[in-house]
Amino acid sequence: MVKLGIEFVPQQKIDKIVAYIKEAEENNFDFAWITDHYNNRNTYVTLALAAIQTKKIRIGTGVTNPFLVNPAVTASSIASIHEVSNGRAIMGIGAGDSTTLKQLGVEWSKPLTAVKETITICKQLWSGENAQFEGEVFKIKNARLNFKNKFGPIPVYVGAQGPKMLELAATIGDGVLINASHPIDMEPATTKIKEELKANGDTKDFDIAAYTSFSLADTEEEARKLAQPVVTFIVAATPAIVLERHEIAEADVNVIRELLSKGKIPQAFAAVTDDMIDAFSISGTKQMVTEKMIDLKEIGVSQLVIGSPIAEDKSKAIKTIGNEILPEIKD
């Protein structure tokens, strides 16, 4: 059975984000993911308030990274959310945004190793044991949480796109968050995950989540316009091999990159083409987005994450997706 997730960027006031999460819970969403960037409101404050004001929706970081805080601090934060929510916390973790980390003077070194070591340390600490770890990136000695996890295992989802991170997700994680909206990108990633699970002889219920950029509107034109700013930044960060897969000329993308580098944001938005929006978002009318979501489900996606921008009227969209679109996807 396909699951439904939703992503929020805490740029708005936290009480507004929490209100949306409550609406998602009331309208058949299974997961709420909160992004973790220093320049937005704090992820864990948002999750804590959401935990208190909800009852069943699973909540987690979507995604945190290994570089800004020590893994022991991440372990403590997630375990605290798990306790406050009565066992509904999830940790989503990825390699982080190298551009943002550079702004903070943080070295983006050995991201695959850093993610793996962080997960290993978190699991040791969540188990209640004295954590001992001598890694390439992190080293801890006799670290221990002074409170016990009484609510069962905390699922770990790895944010992944490249083959090595996908392999790590299948090996060490309970799920994967793949930042893609199109079957052309999701299919090889899904195939890679399934191959790794099979090779490991793993029969666990592994969750493959498409972390989409989603835009719902009454008309296709409105939906595309809403998706345009998000797609601008996605396409600017997209490697050449993926652009080639979608037959998008890198010269066109370089124009966008140049405009962004000069701070010409409106001009960069205007340079985004319909082909780019089709490749890097699920956008359109209710019928159009339903068909695109069904396409992802059919290639093996088990969780559809509705990511920014979602819609002009988020509350209305949450109700439409959870009550009108979801039944059609499940049929």
C-alpha positions in Angstrom: 0.0 0.0 0.0 1.5 3.3 -1.1 2.1 5.8 1.8 1.7 9.6 1.6 4.2 12.0 3.0 4.4 15.8 3.0 7.4 18.1 3.3 7.5 21.5 5.0 10.3 24.1 5.0 9.9 26.1 8.2 10.2 29.5 6.6 6.8 30.4 8.0 6.0 30.7 11.7 6.2 27.3 13.4 2.6 27.4 14.5 1.5 27.7 10.9 3.7 24.7 9.9 2.2 22.7 12.8 -1.3 23.6 11.7 -0.5 22.2 8.3 0.9 19.0 9.8 -2.3 18.6 11.8 -4.3 19.0 8.7 -2.2 16.4 6.9 -2.8 13.9 9.7 -6.5 14.5 9.5 -6.5 14.0 5.8 -4.8 10.6 5.5 -1.1 11.6 5.3 1.3 9.1 7.0 4.5 11.1 7.3 5.5 14.8 7.8 9.1 15.7 6.9 10.7 19.0 8.1 13.8 20.3 6.3 16.8 21.2 8.3 18.7 24.4 7.2 20.3 26.9 9.6 18.5 29.8 7.9 15.0 28.6 8.6 13.3 28.0 11.9 14.7 25.2 13.9 13.7 21.7 12.8 13.6 20.1 16.2 11.5 22.9 17.8 9.1 22.4 14.9 9.0 18.7 15.3 8.5 18.9 19.1 5.5 21.2 18.7 4.1 18.9 16.0 4.6 15.9 18.2 2.6 17.4 21.0 -0.3 18.5 18.7 -0.6 15.3 16.7 -1.4 11.7 17.5 -0.5 9.3 14.7 1.4 10.9 11.8 5.1 10.0 11.8 7.4 13.0 11.9 11.1 13.5 11.2 14.0 15.4 9.7 13.8 15.6 5.9 16.8 15.7 6.0 19.4 16.6 8.5 23.2 16.3 7.8 26.2 15.0 9.7 28.3 18.2 9.5 26.7 20.9 11.6 26.3 19.1 14.9 28.0 16.0 16.5 26.1 12.7 15.8 25.5 12.3 19.6 23.5 15.6 19.5 21.5 14.4 16.6 20.8 11.1 18.4 19.7 12.9 21.5 17.4 15.3 19.5 15.7 12.5 17.5 15.3 10.4 20.6 13.7 13.3 22.4 11.2 13.7 19.6 10.6 10.0 19.7 9.7 10.2 23.3 7.5 13.3 23.0 5.6 11.8 20.1 5.2 8.4 21.8 7.3 6.6 19.2 6.5 8.4 16.0 10.0 9.9 15.2 12.0 9.2 12.1 15.5 10.3 11.2 16.0 11.4 7.6 19.7 12.1 7.0 21.7 13.0 3.9 25.0 14.4 2.8 23.9 18.0 3.2 24.1 21.0 0.9 27.7 21.8 0.1 26.8 25.4 -0.9 25.2 26.1 2.4 28.0 24.4 4.3 30.6 26.5 2.5 28.7 29.7 3.6 29.3 28.5 7.2 32.9 27.6 6.7 32.2 23.9 7.2 34.2 21.5 5.1 32.1 19.1 3.1 34.5 16.1 3.4 33.8 12.4 3.0 29.9 12.8 2.9 29.2 9.1 2.4 31.4 8.1 5.3 30.0 10.9 7.5 26.4 9.7 6.9 27.3 6.1 7.6 29.2 6.9 10.8 26.4 9.2 12.0 23.8 6.5 11.6 26.0 3.9 13.3 26.6 6.2 16.3 23.0 7.1 16.6 21.9 3.5 16.6 24.4 2.7 19.3 23.2 5.5 21.5 19.5 4.7 20.9 20.2 1.2 22.0 21.1 2.4 25.5 24.6 1.1 25.4 27.9 3.0 25.9 28.8 4.1 22.5 32.4 3.5 21.3 33.3 4.4 17.8 36.6 5.1 16.0 35.8 6.2 12.5 37.4 8.3 9.8 35.2 11.3 10.5 33.8 10.8 14.0 35.3 9.4 17.2 33.4 9.0 20.5 34.4 7.2 23.7 32.0 6.1 26.4 29.1 8.3 25.2 25.7 7.5 26.5 22.2 9.0 26.6 20.8 9.5 30.1 17.3 8.5 29.1 16.0 5.3 27.6 14.1 4.7 24.4 10.9 3.1 25.6 9.0 3.3 22.2 10.8 0.9 19.9 13.2 1.4 17.0 13.7 4.7 15.3 13.5 4.3 11.5 16.4 5.8 9.5 15.8 7.1 6.0 18.8 8.1 3.9 18.6 10.9 1.5 20.2 9.5 -1.6 20.6 10.0 -5.4 24.0 8.6 -6.4 24.7 4.8 -6.5 27.0 4.8 -3.5 24.5 6.6 -1.2 21.6 4.4 -2.6 23.7 1.3 -1.7 24.3 2.7 1.8 20.5 3.3 2.2 19.7 -0.3 1.3 22.4 -1.6 3.6 22.0 0.4 6.8 18.6 2.2 6.4 14.9 1.5 6.8 14.0 3.7 3.9 15.4 6.0 1.3 14.4 9.6 0.3 15.1 10.1 -3.4 15.0 13.8 -4.4 13.2 13.2 -7.8 9.8 13.8 -9.4 10.1 11.9 -12.7 10.1 8.2 -13.5 13.2 8.6 -15.6 15.1 9.4 -12.5 13.2 7.2 -10.0 13.3 4.0 -12.0 17.1 3.5 -12.0 17.3 4.5 -8.3 14.5 2.1 -7.4 16.1 -0.7 -9.4 19.5 -0.1 -7.6 17.8 -0.2 -4.2 16.0 -3.5 -5.0 19.2 -5.0 -6.3 21.1 -4.1 -3.2 18.4 -5.5 -0.9 18.4 -8.7 -2.8 22.2 -9.0 -2.8 22.1 -8.5 1.0 19.4 -11.2 1.4 17.3 -8.5 3.1 13.6 -9.2 3.4 12.8 -6.1 5.5 9.9 -3.8 4.5 12.1 -1.1 3.0 10.4 2.2 2.1 11.3 3.8 -1.2 10.1 7.5 -1.0 10.0 9.9 -4.0 10.8 13.3 -2.5 9.0 15.3 -5.1 8.6 19.0 -5.9 4.9 19.2 -6.2 2.6 21.9 -7.5 -1.2 21.6 -7.7 -3.5 24.2 -9.2 -6.7 24.6 -11.1 -4.9 25.1 -14.4 -1.6 23.8 -15.7 -0.3 27.3 -16.3 -0.9 28.3 -12.6 0.8 25.1 -11.4 3.8 25.7 -13.6 4.2 29.3 -12.5 4.1 28.1 -8.8 6.7 25.4 -9.4 9.0 27.7 -11.4 11.1 29.1 -8.4 11.7 25.7 -6.9 12.6 24.2 -10.2 15.1 27.0 -10.9 17.3 26.0 -8.0 16.8 22.3 -8.6 17.9 22.5 -12.2 20.8 24.8 -11.4 22.2 22.0 -9.1 21.5 19.1 -11.4 24.6 17.3 -12.8 25.1 17.0 -16.6 24.3 13.2 -16.7 20.8 13.9 -15.4 20.2 16.8 -17.7 21.2 14.6 -20.6 18.8 12.0 -19.4 16.0 14.5 -19.8 17.4 16.0 -23.0 17.8 19.4 -21.4 20.7 21.5 -22.9 23.3 22.3 -20.4 23.8 25.6 -22.1 20.3 26.6 -21.1 20.9 25.6 -17.6 24.2 27.5 -17.5 22.2 30.7 -18.3 20.2 30.1 -15.2 23.3 29.4 -13.1 24.9 32.6 -14.3 21.8 34.7 -13.5 21.6 33.2 -10.0 25.3 33.9 -9.4 24.6 37.5 -10.3 21.6 37.7 -8.0 19.2 38.2 -10.9 16.6 35.9 -9.4 13.5 37.0 -11.4 15.4 36.6 -14.6 16.6 33.2 -13.6 13.0 32.1 -12.9 11.9 33.4 -16.3 14.6 31.3 -18.0 13.1 28.0 -16.7 11.5 26.1 -19.5 8.4 23.8 -19.5 10.8 20.8 -20.2 12.6 21.7 -16.9 9.4 21.9 -15.0 8.2 18.5 -16.4 11.5 16.9 -15.5 11.9 18.2 -12.0 8.4 18.6 -10.6 5.0 17.0 -10.4 2.9 19.9 -11.4 -0.5 20.5 -13.0 -4.2 20.0 -12.4 -5.7 17.3 -10.1 -5.9 14.8 -13.0 -2.4 15.6 -14.2 -0.7 15.2 -10.9 -2.7 12.0 -10.1 -1.4 10.4 -13.3 2.2 11.3 -12.5 1.9 10.0 -9.0 0.5 6.7 -10.3 3.4 6.4 -12.7 5.8 6.6 -9.8 3.9 4.1 -7.8 4.0 1.6 -10.7 7.8 1.6 -10.8 8.1 0.7 -7.1 7.8 3.9 -5.1 6.1 3.1 -1.8 5.9 6.6 -0.4 5.0 9.7 -2.3 6.3 12.9 -0.5 4.5 16.0 -1.5 7.2 18.7 -1.4 7.4 22.4 -1.8 5.7 24.4 -3.2 2.6 22.1 -2.9 0.0 24.8 -3.8 -1.0 28.4 -3.4 -3.7 27.2 -0.9 -1.9 24.5 1.1 -4.8 23.6 3.3 -7.1 23.1 0.3 -4.4 21.0 -1.5 -3.9 18.8 1.6 -7.6 17.9 1.7 -7.7 17.3 -2.1 -4.6 15.1 -2.1 -5.6 13.1 1.0 -9.2 12.6 0.1 -9.5 12.7 -3.7 -6.1 11.9 -5.2 -4.9 9.2 -2.7 -7.9 6.9 -3.3 -7.2 6.9 -7.0 -3.5 6.1 -6.5 -4.3 3.2 -4.2 -6.9 1.6 -6.6 
